[in-house]
Amino acid sequence: PLALSAALLHIAGHGLAKSAAFCASGRLLQLTGTSRTGRVRGLIAQVPWLGGASGLAVAALPGLPPFSLFASELGIARA
């Protein structure tokens, strides 16, 4: 039961983080007109919510500790 719960949490957390990252990158493309990461400058100063959302999504996807992906991976390892 723990492994199943952790796997479902992992699927939900990954889906949420990846969809947030894709939506933020699409909005970033609309605002800047470029898809090249190196050409984007001063994002947090221009659009703070977009910079924060992008940063949180990028931090959540590798499974850093305060996010659900970390908890789900830990739960899977414990199970």
PDB file of N, CA, C and O in Angstrom:
ATOM      1  N   PRO A   1       0.815  -1.229   0.000  1.00  0.00           N
ATOM      2  CA  PRO A   1       0.000   0.000   0.000  1.00  0.00           C
ATOM      3  C   PRO A   1       0.846   1.276   0.000  1.00  0.00           C
ATOM      4  O   PRO A   1       0.477   2.264  -0.634  1.00  0.00           O
ATOM      5  N   LEU A   2       1.983   1.256   0.713  1.00  0.00           N
ATOM      6  CA  LEU A   2       2.833   2.443   0.741  1.00  0.00           C
ATOM      7  C   LEU A   2       3.449   2.701  -0.634  1.00  0.00           C
ATOM      8  O   LEU A   2       3.531   3.844  -1.081  1.00  0.00           O
ATOM      9  N   ALA A   3       3.871   1.646  -1.286  1.00  0.00           N
ATOM     10  CA  ALA A   3       4.478   1.812  -2.613  1.00  0.00           C
ATOM     11  C   ALA A   3       3.458   2.325  -3.621  1.00  0.00           C
ATOM     12  O   ALA A   3       3.787   3.164  -4.460  1.00  0.00           O
ATOM     13  N   LEU A   4       2.234   1.836  -3.549  1.00  0.00           N
ATOM     14  CA  LEU A   4       1.198   2.290  -4.458  1.00  0.00           C
ATOM     15  C   LEU A   4       0.864   3.760  -4.204  1.00  0.00           C
ATOM     16  O   LEU A   4       0.728   4.538  -5.148  1.00  0.00           O
ATOM     17  N   SER A   5       0.734   4.137  -2.944  1.00  0.00           N
ATOM     18  CA  SER A   5       0.459   5.534  -2.606  1.00  0.00           C
ATOM     19  C   SER A   5       1.596   6.444  -3.056  1.00  0.00           C
ATOM     20  O   SER A   5       1.358   7.529  -3.589  1.00  0.00           O
ATOM     21  N   ALA A   6       2.811   6.005  -2.843  1.00  0.00           N
ATOM     22  CA  ALA A   6       3.974   6.806  -3.245  1.00  0.00           C
ATOM     23  C   ALA A   6       4.061   6.920  -4.763  1.00  0.00           C
ATOM     24  O   ALA A   6       4.421   7.973  -5.288  1.00  0.00           O
ATOM     25  N   ALA A   7       3.736   5.848  -5.463  1.00  0.00           N
ATOM     26  CA  ALA A   7       3.764   5.898  -6.929  1.00  0.00           C
ATOM     27  C   ALA A   7       2.698   6.844  -7.469  1.00  0.00           C
ATOM     28  O   ALA A   7       2.954   7.592  -8.412  1.00  0.00           O
ATOM     29  N   LEU A   8       1.517   6.819  -6.885  1.00  0.00           N
ATOM     30  CA  LEU A   8       0.462   7.739  -7.311  1.00  0.00           C
ATOM     31  C   LEU A   8       0.824   9.182  -6.990  1.00  0.00           C
ATOM     32  O   LEU A   8       0.551  10.081  -7.785  1.00  0.00           O
ATOM     33  N   LEU A   9       1.434   9.409  -5.835  1.00  0.00           N
ATOM     34  CA  LEU A   9       1.903  10.749  -5.487  1.00  0.00           C
ATOM     35  C   LEU A   9       2.971  11.208  -6.476  1.00  0.00           C
ATOM     36  O   LEU A   9       2.995  12.374  -6.870  1.00  0.00           O
ATOM     37  N   HIS A  10       3.844  10.304  -6.872  1.00  0.00           N
ATOM     38  CA  HIS A  10       4.900  10.635  -7.825  1.00  0.00           C
ATOM     39  C   HIS A  10       4.315  11.021  -9.188  1.00  0.00           C
ATOM     40  O   HIS A  10       4.758  11.987  -9.808  1.00  0.00           O
ATOM     41  N   ILE A  11       3.335  10.272  -9.640  1.00  0.00           N
ATOM     42  CA  ILE A  11       2.697  10.568 -10.920  1.00  0.00           C
ATOM     43  C   ILE A  11       2.011  11.929 -10.875  1.00  0.00           C
ATOM     44  O   ILE A  11       2.142  12.725 -11.804  1.00  0.00           O
ATOM     45  N   ALA A  12       1.280  12.193  -9.794  1.00  0.00           N
ATOM     46  CA  ALA A  12       0.572  13.473  -9.673  1.00  0.00           C
ATOM     47  C   ALA A  12       1.552  14.637  -9.552  1.00  0.00           C
ATOM     48  O   ALA A  12       1.374  15.667 -10.202  1.00  0.00           O
ATOM     49  N   GLY A  13       2.579  14.480  -8.730  1.00  0.00           N
ATOM     50  CA  GLY A  13       3.561  15.550  -8.547  1.00  0.00           C
ATOM     51  C   GLY A  13       4.345  15.827  -9.808  1.00  0.00           C
ATOM     52  O   GLY A  13       4.606  16.986 -10.131  1.00  0.00           O
ATOM     53  N   HIS A  14       4.723  14.794 -10.522  1.00  0.00           N
ATOM     54  CA  HIS A  14       5.480  14.975 -11.759  1.00  0.00           C
ATOM     55  C   HIS A  14       4.615  15.633 -12.819  1.00  0.00           C
ATOM     56  O   HIS A  14       5.080  16.512 -13.545  1.00  0.00           O
ATOM     57  N   GLY A  15       3.372  15.217 -12.913  1.00  0.00           N
ATOM     58  CA  GLY A  15       2.468  15.822 -13.886  1.00  0.00           C
ATOM     59  C   GLY A  15       2.233  17.296 -13.594  1.00  0.00           C
ATOM     60  O   GLY A  15       2.198  18.110 -14.517  1.00  0.00           O
ATOM     61  N   LEU A  16       2.074  17.646 -12.334  1.00  0.00           N
ATOM     62  CA  LEU A  16       1.864  19.043 -11.966  1.00  0.00           C
ATOM     63  C   LEU A  16       3.112  19.885 -12.221  1.00  0.00           C
ATOM     64  O   LEU A  16       3.018  20.984 -12.768  1.00  0.00           O
ATOM     65  N   ALA A  17       4.267  19.381 -11.833  1.00  0.00           N
ATOM     66  CA  ALA A  17       5.514  20.133 -12.021  1.00  0.00           C
ATOM     67  C   ALA A  17       5.840  20.299 -13.500  1.00  0.00           C
ATOM     68  O   ALA A  17       6.256  21.376 -13.926  1.00  0.00           O
ATOM     69  N   LYS A  18       5.656  19.248 -14.278  1.00  0.00           N
ATOM     70  CA  LYS A  18       5.990  19.343 -15.699  1.00  0.00           C
ATOM     71  C   LYS A  18       5.005  20.250 -16.437  1.00  0.00           C
ATOM     72  O   LYS A  18       5.410  21.005 -17.321  1.00  0.00           O
ATOM     73  N   SER A  19       3.725  20.185 -16.087  1.00  0.00           N
ATOM     74  CA  SER A  19       2.767  21.070 -16.756  1.00  0.00           C
ATOM     75  C   SER A  19       3.012  22.521 -16.367  1.00  0.00           C
ATOM     76  O   SER A  19       2.845  23.413 -17.198  1.00  0.00           O
ATOM     77  N   ALA A  20       3.405  22.778 -15.121  1.00  0.00           N
ATOM     78  CA  ALA A  20       3.747  24.147 -14.715  1.00  0.00           C
ATOM     79  C   ALA A  20       4.972  24.644 -15.474  1.00  0.00           C
ATOM     80  O   ALA A  20       5.022  25.804 -15.883  1.00  0.00           O
ATOM     81  N   ALA A  21       5.953  23.778 -15.663  1.00  0.00           N
ATOM     82  CA  ALA A  21       7.155  24.171 -16.400  1.00  0.00           C
ATOM     83  C   ALA A  21       6.826  24.466 -17.873  1.00  0.00           C
ATOM     84  O   ALA A  21       7.333  25.438 -18.432  1.00  0.00           O
ATOM     85  N   PHE A  22       5.994  23.647 -18.495  1.00  0.00           N
ATOM     86  CA  PHE A  22       5.632  23.875 -19.895  1.00  0.00           C
ATOM     87  C   PHE A  22       4.809  25.147 -20.055  1.00  0.00           C
ATOM     88  O   PHE A  22       5.032  25.911 -20.993  1.00  0.00           O
ATOM     89  N   CYS A  23       3.856  25.386 -19.148  1.00  0.00           N
ATOM     90  CA  CYS A  23       3.038  26.605 -19.239  1.00  0.00           C
ATOM     91  C   CYS A  23       3.890  27.844 -19.017  1.00  0.00           C
ATOM     92  O   CYS A  23       3.727  28.848 -19.712  1.00  0.00           O
ATOM     93  N   ALA A  24       4.802  27.775 -18.047  1.00  0.00           N
ATOM     94  CA  ALA A  24       5.679  28.919 -17.791  1.00  0.00           C
ATOM     95  C   ALA A  24       6.609  29.176 -18.971  1.00  0.00           C
ATOM     96  O   ALA A  24       6.863  30.330 -19.315  1.00  0.00           O
ATOM     97  N   SER A  25       7.116  28.123 -19.589  1.00  0.00           N
ATOM     98  CA  SER A  25       8.013  28.332 -20.726  1.00  0.00           C
ATOM     99  C   SER A  25       7.252  28.850 -21.938  1.00  0.00           C
ATOM    100  O   SER A  25       7.803  29.622 -22.723  1.00  0.00           O
ATOM    101  N   GLY A  26       6.003  28.444 -22.105  1.00  0.00           N
ATOM    102  CA  GLY A  26       5.201  28.984 -23.191  1.00  0.00           C
ATOM    103  C   GLY A  26       4.904  30.467 -22.997  1.00  0.00           C
ATOM    104  O   GLY A  26       4.960  31.244 -23.950  1.00  0.00           O
ATOM    105  N   ARG A  27       4.592  30.854 -21.778  1.00  0.00           N
ATOM    106  CA  ARG A  27       4.354  32.271 -21.494  1.00  0.00           C
ATOM    107  C   ARG A  27       5.641  33.067 -21.655  1.00  0.00           C
ATOM    108  O   ARG A  27       5.622  34.201 -22.134  1.00  0.00           O
ATOM    109  N   LEU A  28       6.742  32.479 -21.258  1.00  0.00           N
ATOM    110  CA  LEU A  28       8.044  33.128 -21.418  1.00  0.00           C
ATOM    111  C   LEU A  28       8.359  33.348 -22.901  1.00  0.00           C
ATOM    112  O   LEU A  28       8.895  34.393 -23.272  1.00  0.00           O
ATOM    113  N   LEU A  29       8.035  32.388 -23.732  1.00  0.00           N
ATOM    114  CA  LEU A  29       8.226  32.524 -25.173  1.00  0.00           C
ATOM    115  C   LEU A  29       7.357  33.649 -25.731  1.00  0.00           C
ATOM    116  O   LEU A  29       7.799  34.410 -26.592  1.00  0.00           O
ATOM    117  N   GLN A  30       6.127  33.754 -25.244  1.00  0.00           N
ATOM    118  CA  GLN A  30       5.241  34.828 -25.706  1.00  0.00           C
ATOM    119  C   GLN A  30       5.773  36.206 -25.311  1.00  0.00           C
ATOM    120  O   GLN A  30       5.721  37.149 -26.100  1.00  0.00           O
ATOM    121  N   LEU A  31       6.280  36.311 -24.098  1.00  0.00           N
ATOM    122  CA  LEU A  31       6.747  37.608 -23.608  1.00  0.00           C
ATOM    123  C   LEU A  31       8.055  38.056 -24.245  1.00  0.00           C
ATOM    124  O   LEU A  31       8.217  39.233 -24.567  1.00  0.00           O
ATOM    125  N   THR A  32       8.981  37.136 -24.426  1.00  0.00           N
ATOM    126  CA  THR A  32      10.307  37.504 -24.907  1.00  0.00           C
ATOM    127  C   THR A  32      10.466  37.334 -26.410  1.00  0.00           C
ATOM    128  O   THR A  32      11.299  38.009 -27.015  1.00  0.00           O
ATOM    129  N   GLY A  33       9.700  36.460 -27.022  1.00  0.00           N
ATOM    130  CA  GLY A  33       9.815  36.222 -28.450  1.00  0.00           C
ATOM    131  C   GLY A  33      10.970  35.321 -28.828  1.00  0.00           C
ATOM    132  O   GLY A  33      11.276  35.178 -30.012  1.00  0.00           O
ATOM    133  N   THR A  34      11.613  34.715 -27.856  1.00  0.00           N
ATOM    134  CA  THR A  34      12.722  33.809 -28.143  1.00  0.00           C
ATOM    135  C   THR A  34      12.599  32.547 -27.299  1.00  0.00           C
ATOM    136  O   THR A  34      12.074  32.575 -26.185  1.00  0.00           O
ATOM    137  N   SER A  35      13.083  31.460 -27.838  1.00  0.00           N
ATOM    138  CA  SER A  35      13.103  30.215 -27.081  1.00  0.00           C
ATOM    139  C   SER A  35      14.505  29.898 -26.567  1.00  0.00           C
ATOM    140  O   SER A  35      14.729  28.848 -25.965  1.00  0.00           O
ATOM    141  N   ARG A  36      15.437  30.801 -26.802  1.00  0.00           N
ATOM    142  CA  ARG A  36      16.812  30.595 -26.356  1.00  0.00           C
ATOM    143  C   ARG A  36      16.958  31.085 -24.916  1.00  0.00           C
ATOM    144  O   ARG A  36      16.724  32.257 -24.621  1.00  0.00           O
ATOM    145  N   THR A  37      17.339  30.195 -24.049  1.00  0.00           N
ATOM    146  CA  THR A  37      17.444  30.502 -22.629  1.00  0.00           C
ATOM    147  C   THR A  37      18.472  31.587 -22.351  1.00  0.00           C
ATOM    148  O   THR A  37      18.271  32.408 -21.456  1.00  0.00           O
ATOM    149  N   GLY A  38      19.549  31.605 -23.086  1.00  0.00           N
ATOM    150  CA  GLY A  38      20.610  32.579 -22.877  1.00  0.00           C
ATOM    151  C   GLY A  38      20.211  34.012 -23.188  1.00  0.00           C
ATOM    152  O   GLY A  38      20.858  34.951 -22.726  1.00  0.00           O
ATOM    153  N   ARG A  39      19.155  34.185 -23.964  1.00  0.00           N
ATOM    154  CA  ARG A  39      18.720  35.539 -24.326  1.00  0.00           C
ATOM    155  C   ARG A  39      17.700  36.125 -23.355  1.00  0.00           C
ATOM    156  O   ARG A  39      17.339  37.296 -23.478  1.00  0.00           O
ATOM    157  N   VAL A  40      17.239  35.347 -22.410  1.00  0.00           N
ATOM    158  CA  VAL A  40      16.268  35.839 -21.434  1.00  0.00           C
ATOM    159  C   VAL A  40      17.032  36.467 -20.279  1.00  0.00           C
ATOM    160  O   VAL A  40      17.821  35.803 -19.607  1.00  0.00           O
ATOM    161  N   ARG A  41      16.789  37.749 -20.057  1.00  0.00           N
ATOM    162  CA  ARG A  41      17.484  38.488 -19.000  1.00  0.00           C
ATOM    163  C   ARG A  41      16.470  39.236 -18.148  1.00  0.00           C
ATOM    164  O   ARG A  41      15.489  39.762 -18.674  1.00  0.00           O
ATOM    165  N   GLY A  42      16.692  39.289 -16.846  1.00  0.00           N
ATOM    166  CA  GLY A  42      15.872  40.083 -15.936  1.00  0.00           C
ATOM    167  C   GLY A  42      14.440  39.610 -15.818  1.00  0.00           C
ATOM    168  O   GLY A  42      13.532  40.432 -15.698  1.00  0.00           O
ATOM    169  N   LEU A  43      14.215  38.314 -15.848  1.00  0.00           N
ATOM    170  CA  LEU A  43      12.855  37.777 -15.814  1.00  0.00           C
ATOM    171  C   LEU A  43      12.160  38.085 -14.488  1.00  0.00           C
ATOM    172  O   LEU A  43      10.994  38.477 -14.482  1.00  0.00           O
ATOM    173  N   ILE A  44      12.848  37.917 -13.387  1.00  0.00           N
ATOM    174  CA  ILE A  44      12.218  38.152 -12.087  1.00  0.00           C
ATOM    175  C   ILE A  44      11.903  39.630 -11.891  1.00  0.00           C
ATOM    176  O   ILE A  44      10.919  39.961 -11.230  1.00  0.00           O
ATOM    177  N   ALA A  45      12.704  40.511 -12.443  1.00  0.00           N
ATOM    178  CA  ALA A  45      12.421  41.945 -12.336  1.00  0.00           C
ATOM    179  C   ALA A  45      11.240  42.348 -13.215  1.00  0.00           C
ATOM    180  O   ALA A  45      10.470  43.234 -12.846  1.00  0.00           O
ATOM    181  N   GLN A  46      11.089  41.706 -14.373  1.00  0.00           N
ATOM    182  CA  GLN A  46      10.010  42.056 -15.296  1.00  0.00           C
ATOM    183  C   GLN A  46       8.684  41.410 -14.900  1.00  0.00           C
ATOM    184  O   GLN A  46       7.662  42.090 -14.797  1.00  0.00           O
ATOM    185  N   VAL A  47       8.704  40.105 -14.681  1.00  0.00           N
ATOM    186  CA  VAL A  47       7.487  39.347 -14.369  1.00  0.00           C
ATOM    187  C   VAL A  47       7.801  38.421 -13.188  1.00  0.00           C
ATOM    188  O   VAL A  47       8.176  37.266 -13.387  1.00  0.00           O
ATOM    189  N   PRO A  48       7.645  38.934 -11.951  1.00  0.00           N
ATOM    190  CA  PRO A  48       8.061  38.141 -10.791  1.00  0.00           C
ATOM    191  C   PRO A  48       7.348  36.800 -10.642  1.00  0.00           C
ATOM    192  O   PRO A  48       7.975  35.813 -10.258  1.00  0.00           O
ATOM    193  N   TRP A  49       6.054  36.745 -10.937  1.00  0.00           N
ATOM    194  CA  TRP A  49       5.333  35.485 -10.761  1.00  0.00           C
ATOM    195  C   TRP A  49       5.804  34.432 -11.751  1.00  0.00           C
ATOM    196  O   TRP A  49       5.846  33.247 -11.420  1.00  0.00           O
ATOM    197  N   LEU A  50       6.157  34.846 -12.950  1.00  0.00           N
ATOM    198  CA  LEU A  50       6.635  33.898 -13.957  1.00  0.00           C
ATOM    199  C   LEU A  50       8.025  33.377 -13.599  1.00  0.00           C
ATOM    200  O   LEU A  50       8.317  32.194 -13.770  1.00  0.00           O
ATOM    201  N   GLY A  51       8.874  34.268 -13.103  1.00  0.00           N
ATOM    202  CA  GLY A  51      10.195  33.830 -12.670  1.00  0.00           C
ATOM    203  C   GLY A  51      10.116  32.867 -11.502  1.00  0.00           C
ATOM    204  O   GLY A  51      10.849  31.879 -11.447  1.00  0.00           O
ATOM    205  N   GLY A  52       9.218  33.162 -10.564  1.00  0.00           N
ATOM    206  CA  GLY A  52       9.041  32.266  -9.415  1.00  0.00           C
ATOM    207  C   GLY A  52       8.461  30.922  -9.808  1.00  0.00           C
ATOM    208  O   GLY A  52       8.913  29.882  -9.328  1.00  0.00           O
ATOM    209  N   ALA A  53       7.459  30.935 -10.682  1.00  0.00           N
ATOM    210  CA  ALA A  53       6.857  29.683 -11.131  1.00  0.00           C
ATOM    211  C   ALA A  53       7.857  28.828 -11.897  1.00  0.00           C
ATOM    212  O   ALA A  53       7.905  27.610 -11.723  1.00  0.00           O
ATOM    213  N   SER A  54       8.654  29.467 -12.743  1.00  0.00           N
ATOM    214  CA  SER A  54       9.675  28.732 -13.491  1.00  0.00           C
ATOM    215  C   SER A  54      10.714  28.140 -12.548  1.00  0.00           C
ATOM    216  O   SER A  54      11.112  26.983 -12.690  1.00  0.00           O
ATOM    217  N   GLY A  55      11.142  28.937 -11.595  1.00  0.00           N
ATOM    218  CA  GLY A  55      12.141  28.460 -10.637  1.00  0.00           C
ATOM    219  C   GLY A  55      11.636  27.300  -9.795  1.00  0.00           C
ATOM    220  O   GLY A  55      12.362  26.331  -9.572  1.00  0.00           O
ATOM    221  N   LEU A  56      10.399  27.393  -9.326  1.00  0.00           N
ATOM    222  CA  LEU A  56       9.836  26.303  -8.532  1.00  0.00           C
ATOM    223  C   LEU A  56       9.644  25.042  -9.353  1.00  0.00           C
ATOM    224  O   LEU A  56       9.888  23.940  -8.863  1.00  0.00           O
ATOM    225  N   ALA A  57       9.214  25.188 -10.584  1.00  0.00           N
ATOM    226  CA  ALA A  57       9.031  24.015 -11.441  1.00  0.00           C
ATOM    227  C   ALA A  57      10.363  23.335 -11.744  1.00  0.00           C
ATOM    228  O   ALA A  57      10.461  22.108 -11.733  1.00  0.00           O
ATOM    229  N   VAL A  58      11.387  24.144 -12.013  1.00  0.00           N
ATOM    230  CA  VAL A  58      12.710  23.579 -12.290  1.00  0.00           C
ATOM    231  C   VAL A  58      13.284  22.913 -11.037  1.00  0.00           C
ATOM    232  O   VAL A  58      13.995  21.914 -11.141  1.00  0.00           O
ATOM    233  N   ALA A  59      12.985  23.450  -9.871  1.00  0.00           N
ATOM    234  CA  ALA A  59      13.467  22.846  -8.626  1.00  0.00           C
ATOM    235  C   ALA A  59      12.678  21.588  -8.265  1.00  0.00           C
ATOM    236  O   ALA A  59      13.222  20.684  -7.631  1.00  0.00           O
ATOM    237  N   ALA A  60      11.424  21.516  -8.653  1.00  0.00           N
ATOM    238  CA  ALA A  60      10.592  20.367  -8.306  1.00  0.00           C
ATOM    239  C   ALA A  60      10.884  19.147  -9.174  1.00  0.00           C
ATOM    240  O   ALA A  60      10.818  18.015  -8.694  1.00  0.00           O
ATOM    241  N   LEU A  61      11.205  19.366 -10.437  1.00  0.00           N
ATOM    242  CA  LEU A  61      11.366  18.239 -11.358  1.00  0.00           C
ATOM    243  C   LEU A  61      12.494  17.271 -10.994  1.00  0.00           C
ATOM    244  O   LEU A  61      12.297  16.066 -11.154  1.00  0.00           O
ATOM    245  N   PRO A  62      13.650  17.708 -10.523  1.00  0.00           N
ATOM    246  CA  PRO A  62      14.659  16.716 -10.139  1.00  0.00           C
ATOM    247  C   PRO A  62      14.391  16.050  -8.798  1.00  0.00           C
ATOM    248  O   PRO A  62      15.128  15.146  -8.407  1.00  0.00           O
ATOM    249  N   GLY A  63      13.354  16.476  -8.085  1.00  0.00           N
ATOM    250  CA  GLY A  63      12.997  15.826  -6.821  1.00  0.00           C
ATOM    251  C   GLY A  63      13.717  16.394  -5.619  1.00  0.00           C
ATOM    252  O   GLY A  63      14.161  15.643  -4.750  1.00  0.00           O
ATOM    253  N   LEU A  64      13.840  17.696  -5.556  1.00  0.00           N
ATOM    254  CA  LEU A  64      14.480  18.324  -4.400  1.00  0.00           C
ATOM    255  C   LEU A  64      13.576  18.205  -3.169  1.00  0.00           C
ATOM    256  O   LEU A  64      12.359  18.097  -3.319  1.00  0.00           O
ATOM    257  N   PRO A  65      14.138  18.222  -1.961  1.00  0.00           N
ATOM    258  CA  PRO A  65      13.408  17.876  -0.746  1.00  0.00           C
ATOM    259  C   PRO A  65      12.073  18.549  -0.425  1.00  0.00           C
ATOM    260  O   PRO A  65      11.193  17.827   0.042  1.00  0.00           O
ATOM    261  N   PRO A  66      11.824  19.812  -0.613  1.00  0.00           N
ATOM    262  CA  PRO A  66      10.518  20.280  -0.143  1.00  0.00           C
ATOM    263  C   PRO A  66       9.343  19.919  -1.052  1.00  0.00           C
ATOM    264  O   PRO A  66       8.206  20.281  -0.747  1.00  0.00           O
ATOM    265  N   PHE A  67       9.584  19.227  -2.143  1.00  0.00           N
ATOM    266  CA  PHE A  67       8.525  18.952  -3.110  1.00  0.00           C
ATOM    267  C   PHE A  67       8.040  17.512  -3.018  1.00  0.00           C
ATOM    268  O   PHE A  67       8.689  16.663  -2.407  1.00  0.00           O
ATOM    269  N   SER A  68       6.894  17.248  -3.631  1.00  0.00           N
ATOM    270  CA  SER A  68       6.261  15.936  -3.526  1.00  0.00           C
ATOM    271  C   SER A  68       7.051  14.833  -4.220  1.00  0.00           C
ATOM    272  O   SER A  68       6.946  13.667  -3.840  1.00  0.00           O
ATOM    273  N   LEU A  69       7.838  15.182  -5.227  1.00  0.00           N
ATOM    274  CA  LEU A  69       8.627  14.146  -5.901  1.00  0.00           C
ATOM    275  C   LEU A  69       9.668  13.541  -4.974  1.00  0.00           C
ATOM    276  O   LEU A  69       9.960  12.348  -5.049  1.00  0.00           O
ATOM    277  N   PHE A  70      10.224  14.364  -4.103  1.00  0.00           N
ATOM    278  CA  PHE A  70      11.172  13.843  -3.123  1.00  0.00           C
ATOM    279  C   PHE A  70      10.471  12.898  -2.149  1.00  0.00           C
ATOM    280  O   PHE A  70      10.965  11.810  -1.851  1.00  0.00           O
ATOM    281  N   ALA A  71       9.314  13.334  -1.660  1.00  0.00           N
ATOM    282  CA  ALA A  71       8.562  12.492  -0.713  1.00  0.00           C
ATOM    283  C   ALA A  71       8.131  11.177  -1.351  1.00  0.00           C
ATOM    284  O   ALA A  71       8.175  10.127  -0.709  1.00  0.00           O
ATOM    285  N   SER A  72       7.716  11.234  -2.607  1.00  0.00           N
ATOM    286  CA  SER A  72       7.287  10.005  -3.263  1.00  0.00           C
ATOM    287  C   SER A  72       8.458   9.062  -3.531  1.00  0.00           C
ATOM    288  O   SER A  72       8.323   7.849  -3.375  1.00  0.00           O
ATOM    289  N   GLU A  73       9.591   9.603  -3.928  1.00  0.00           N
ATOM    290  CA  GLU A  73      10.760   8.743  -4.131  1.00  0.00           C
ATOM    291  C   GLU A  73      11.224   8.120  -2.824  1.00  0.00           C
ATOM    292  O   GLU A  73      11.649   6.966  -2.796  1.00  0.00           O
ATOM    293  N   LEU A  74      11.142   8.876  -1.755  1.00  0.00           N
ATOM    294  CA  LEU A  74      11.492   8.345  -0.436  1.00  0.00           C
ATOM    295  C   LEU A  74      10.507   7.249  -0.029  1.00  0.00           C
ATOM    296  O   LEU A  74      10.905   6.219   0.514  1.00  0.00           O
ATOM    297  N   GLY A  75       9.215   7.479  -0.295  1.00  0.00           N
ATOM    298  CA  GLY A  75       8.213   6.473   0.020  1.00  0.00           C
ATOM    299  C   GLY A  75       8.390   5.202  -0.782  1.00  0.00           C
ATOM    300  O   GLY A  75       8.197   4.104  -0.260  1.00  0.00           O
ATOM    301  N   ILE A  76       8.754   5.338  -2.044  1.00  0.00           N
ATOM    302  CA  ILE A  76       8.997   4.157  -2.875  1.00  0.00           C
ATOM    303  C   ILE A  76      10.210   3.395  -2.371  1.00  0.00           C
ATOM    304  O   ILE A  76      10.200   2.165  -2.325  1.00  0.00           O
ATOM    305  N   ALA A  77      11.260   4.125  -1.990  1.00  0.00           N
ATOM    306  CA  ALA A  77      12.468   3.461  -1.475  1.00  0.00           C
ATOM    307  C   ALA A  77      12.182   2.754  -0.140  1.00  0.00           C
ATOM    308  O   ALA A  77      12.708   1.672   0.118  1.00  0.00           O
ATOM    309  N   ARG A  78      11.361   3.361   0.688  1.00  0.00           N
ATOM    310  CA  ARG A  78      11.021   2.720   1.975  1.00  0.00           C
ATOM    311  C   ARG A  78      10.145   1.496   1.790  1.00  0.00           C
ATOM    312  O   ARG A  78      10.255   0.530   2.545  1.00  0.00           O
ATOM    313  N   ALA A  79       9.282   1.529   0.795  1.00  0.00           N
ATOM    314  CA  ALA A  79       8.389   0.393   0.565  1.00  0.00           C
ATOM    315  C   ALA A  79       9.165  -0.784  -0.023  1.00  0.00           C
ATOM    316  O   ALA A  79       8.584  -1.837  -0.287  1.00  0.00           O
TER     317      ALA A  79
END
